[in-house]
Amino acid sequence: MAWNQIIGAIMMLIGSLFLFLGALGILRMPDVYNRLQAGTKASTLGALSLIMGVGVYHPAWLIKIGLIGLFLLLTNPVSSSVIARASHRSDVKLTSITIVDEYEKDIHDEEATPKGRKKQ
């Protein structure tokens, strides 16, 4: 086995472990917002590690894998933020142990700002 295959296999194993932990976090967390955080952070790191491991294992695919990784880095955080914001606007309740609600402050700020005028 060549060194790139060993390093690639280790990276794929680490990525699989993070993906498993992300799935476990989704099952164990109490509400939508906590599940989003557990799923997004772990799945982003796990997917990046997994596909970079494939890129190291097969060096000819490295450029394509890099583009896929860039796409994941750009879309995963944005999509989780949009889902969390839509959930909050749809009145999906937080758990009773939640202490801070940052979206509540944002919604009150938007309601106080007249339509068509930007907040300064």
C-alpha positions in Angstrom: 0.0 0.0 0.0 1.3 3.4 -0.9 1.5 6.3 1.6 -1.3 8.2 -0.1 -3.7 5.2 0.2 -2.9 4.9 3.9 -3.5 8.6 4.6 -6.6 8.6 2.5 -8.0 5.6 4.3 -7.3 7.2 7.7 -9.0 10.5 6.6 -12.0 8.5 5.3 -12.3 6.7 8.6 -12.2 10.0 10.5 -14.8 11.4 8.2 -17.0 8.4 8.7 -16.6 8.8 12.5 -17.7 12.4 12.4 -20.7 11.6 10.2 -21.7 8.9 12.6 -21.4 11.3 15.6 -23.4 13.9 13.7 -26.2 11.3 13.1 -26.0 10.4 16.8 -26.3 14.1 17.8 -29.4 14.5 15.6 -31.0 11.6 17.4 -30.1 12.8 20.9 -30.7 16.5 20.8 -34.0 17.8 22.2 -35.2 20.3 19.6 -34.8 21.4 16.0 -32.2 24.1 16.7 -29.9 21.8 18.6 -30.3 19.1 16.0 -29.4 21.5 13.3 -26.2 22.5 15.0 -25.1 18.9 15.8 -26.0 17.8 12.3 -24.5 20.7 10.4 -21.2 21.0 12.2 -20.4 17.3 12.4 -21.6 16.5 8.9 -19.6 19.4 7.3 -16.4 18.3 9.0 -17.2 14.6 8.3 -18.0 15.1 4.7 -15.0 17.3 4.1 -12.7 14.8 5.8 -14.3 11.9 3.9 -14.1 13.4 0.4 -10.6 14.8 1.0 -9.6 11.2 2.0 -11.0 10.1 -1.3 -9.0 12.8 -3.0 -5.8 11.7 -1.3 -6.5 8.1 -2.1 -7.2 8.9 -5.8 -4.9 11.9 -6.6 -6.4 12.3 -10.1 -9.7 13.3 -8.5 -8.3 15.9 -6.2 -9.4 19.0 -8.2 -13.0 17.8 -8.5 -13.0 16.8 -4.8 -11.7 20.3 -3.9 -14.6 21.9 -5.8 -17.1 19.6 -4.0 -15.5 20.6 -0.6 -15.8 24.3 -1.5 -19.5 23.8 -2.4 -20.1 22.0 1.0 -18.3 24.8 2.9 -20.5 27.4 1.2 -23.9 25.7 1.3 -24.0 23.8 4.6 -23.9 26.8 7.0 -26.2 28.8 4.8 -28.8 26.1 4.6 -28.8 25.4 8.3 -29.2 29.1 9.1 -32.2 29.3 6.7 -33.8 26.3 8.2 -33.3 27.6 11.7 -34.7 31.0 10.8 -37.7 29.5 9.0 -38.4 27.2 12.0 -38.2 30.2 14.4 -40.6 32.2 12.2 -43.0 29.2 12.1 -43.0 29.3 15.9 -41.2 26.0 16.5 -40.7 26.1 20.2 -37.3 25.9 21.9 -36.7 23.5 24.8 -37.3 24.6 28.3 -33.6 24.4 29.0 -32.6 26.9 26.2 -31.2 30.1 27.7 -30.4 32.4 24.8 -32.7 33.1 21.8 -30.8 35.3 19.3 -33.5 35.0 16.6 -36.1 36.6 18.9 -34.0 39.8 19.1 -33.6 39.8 15.3 -37.3 39.4 14.7 -38.1 42.3 17.0 -35.5 44.5 15.3 -37.1 43.7 11.9 -40.6 44.5 13.1 -39.4 47.8 14.5 -37.8 48.8 11.2 -40.2 50.3 8.7 -40.5 48.4 5.4 -38.3 49.8 2.7 -35.8 51.4 5.1 -32.6 49.9 6.1 -31.5 49.8 9.7 -28.4 51.9 10.3 
